[in-house]
């Protein structure tokens, strides 16, 4: 069973980014996080998907945060779909490479 909310440390570890980067992205308006009574940030699945998109645009496409902001405001659904397709294709590629390695060892 998956969790409903994740901590900033868990999300930072998922995407190999610093928690300070996530806090900065929140200040820049990319994320609208829920907070506990004590002020702890809580990330839901939608927030995590936004982080995934921002990471993809920064790391894979080499965009700046201003570029990411423009891209997301123009067509977030298209970008989200593209990132999802890329992630699935990478998973298929990894599986095919594992199968090739297994067949080569036979």
C-alpha positions as CSV (number, residue, x, y, z in Angstrom):
1,X,0.0,0.0,0.0
2,X,1.4,3.4,-1.0
3,X,1.6,6.3,1.3
4,X,-0.7,9.3,0.7
5,X,1.8,11.9,1.8
6,X,5.6,11.9,1.6
7,X,8.2,14.1,3.5
8,X,10.6,16.5,1.8
9,X,13.4,14.1,2.6
10,X,11.7,11.2,0.9
11,X,10.9,13.2,-2.2
12,X,14.4,14.6,-2.4
13,X,15.8,11.1,-2.2
14,X,13.4,9.9,-5.0
15,X,14.7,12.4,-7.4
16,X,18.3,12.8,-6.1
17,X,17.9,16.5,-5.4
18,X,18.6,18.6,-2.4
19,X,15.6,19.4,-0.1
20,X,16.6,23.1,-0.5
21,X,15.9,22.9,-4.2
22,X,12.4,21.6,-3.4
23,X,11.9,24.4,-1.0
24,X,13.0,26.9,-3.6
25,X,10.7,25.4,-6.2
26,X,7.9,25.8,-3.8
27,X,8.8,29.5,-3.3
28,X,8.8,29.9,-7.1
29,X,5.3,28.7,-7.3
30,X,5.8,25.2,-8.9
31,X,4.4,23.5,-5.8
32,X,1.4,24.2,-3.5
33,X,2.1,21.8,-0.7
34,X,0.0,20.8,2.2
35,X,1.5,21.4,5.6
36,X,0.9,19.8,9.0
37,X,0.1,21.9,12.1
38,X,3.8,22.1,12.8
39,X,4.6,23.3,9.3
40,X,6.0,20.1,7.9
41,X,5.7,19.9,4.1
42,X,3.6,17.0,2.8
43,X,3.9,15.9,-0.8
44,X,1.0,14.0,-2.5
45,X,1.1,12.2,-5.8
46,X,0.3,15.3,-7.8
47,X,3.1,17.2,-6.1
48,X,5.5,14.3,-6.8
49,X,4.5,14.3,-10.5
50,X,5.2,18.0,-10.7
51,X,8.6,17.4,-9.2
52,X,9.2,14.7,-11.7
53,X,8.3,17.0,-14.6
54,X,10.5,19.9,-13.2
55,X,13.5,17.5,-12.7
56,X,13.0,16.1,-16.3
57,X,12.9,19.6,-17.8
58,X,16.0,20.8,-15.8
59,X,18.1,17.6,-16.1
60,X,17.2,16.1,-19.4
61,X,16.2,19.2,-21.4
62,X,18.7,21.6,-19.8
63,X,16.1,24.3,-19.1
64,X,16.3,27.0,-16.5
65,X,13.6,27.5,-13.9
66,X,12.2,30.4,-16.0
67,X,12.0,28.1,-19.0
68,X,10.4,25.4,-16.9
69,X,7.8,27.9,-15.7
70,X,7.0,29.0,-19.2
71,X,6.8,25.4,-20.5
72,X,4.5,24.4,-17.7
73,X,2.2,27.4,-18.0
74,X,1.9,26.8,-21.8
75,X,1.2,23.1,-21.8
76,X,1.6,21.2,-18.6
77,X,-0.5,18.2,-19.8
78,X,1.6,17.7,-22.9
79,X,4.8,17.9,-20.9
80,X,3.5,15.5,-18.3
81,X,2.5,13.0,-21.0
82,X,5.9,13.3,-22.7
83,X,7.7,12.7,-19.4
84,X,5.5,9.7,-18.6
85,X,6.2,8.1,-22.1
86,X,9.9,8.7,-21.7
87,X,9.9,7.1,-18.3
88,X,8.0,4.1,-19.6
89,X,10.3,3.7,-22.6
90,X,13.4,3.9,-20.3
91,X,11.8,1.1,-18.1
92,X,11.2,-1.1,-21.2
93,X,14.8,-0.4,-22.4
94,X,16.2,-1.4,-19.1
95,X,14.2,-4.6,-19.1
96,X,15.3,-5.5,-22.6
97,X,18.9,-4.9,-21.7
98,X,18.5,-7.2,-18.7
99,X,17.0,-9.8,-20.9
100,X,19.8,-9.5,-23.4
101,X,22.4,-9.8,-20.7
102,X,20.6,-13.0,-19.4
103,X,20.5,-14.5,-22.9
104,X,24.1,-13.6,-23.5
105,X,25.2,-15.4,-20.3
106,X,23.4,-18.7,-21.5
